[in-house]
Amino acid sequence: MSEKELKIPFNAPLNEMDAENQTYGCRQNNPDICASNSIPGVCAFTSDDCICKKPSRSWKKQYEKLKG
C-alpha cells in the first residue's frame, strides 16, 4: 500500500481496525515529525498490517467522538 493511501485524515470516519490504542494507517497531521515514524512494528508505514500502534495522545478522545 502506498504512503499516500496510509495517510488518513484525523477526522475521517473510523476504520474497522481502529481502536482507542491503535489506528489503521497514520492519522498524524504531519507524519514526518511523529516520534514513532518509521519504527518497525509501531509505525503504520513500516508495519505489515498498516496499523499505527502508537497514535497521538489526542487519538483516544477523537476515537470516542467518532465512535459516538
N, C-alpha and C positions, 0 to 999 in steps of 0.2 A: 504494500500500500504506500502511496506517495506521501511525502511530508505534508503537502498541501491538504490532502484528504484527512490527515490526522489532526489538523488544527480545527478544533471545534469551538465556536463562539461560546462564551461563558453563559449567555442567556438562552442558548439553543435548548430545545426540548430534550428530556432525558433519553439516554440510550438504555436498552435493557441490561447492559453490562455496567451501567453506572451504579455506584453505591456511595454512601457518605464518606467512605475512606478510599475510593478509587474512581477514576473516570475512564471511559472509553475514549481514546485519543487524548489530545492535550487541550485543556481549556484555559491555559495561561494567555493573558493578553499579549505578552512578549516572551515566547518560549526561550529566546536566546539568553535571557537574564535569569532564567529559573535555576535555582541551586541544584536541582536534580536533573538538569538537561544532559542527555546522553549517558546517564548512568545505566549500565546494563541491568535488566531485570526490574528497574524502577521507572525509567522514563518510557513513555508510550512510543517514542520514536525508535527506541532500541529494543523494546520487548517484542517477543514473537506474537503475543496476544494483543498488542496495541493498547495495553492498559497502563495508565499512569497510576503507579502505586503510592505516590506521594503528592496529591493535589494541594493547592494553596490552602491556607488556613480558613479562608472565606468560603471554600467549597462546601463544607458541611451545612452552613446556613443556606447557601444557594440551592443545594440539593433538596433540602426540606421545602424551600419556596417552590421549586419546580415540581416537586412531588405532590404538593398540596393542591 
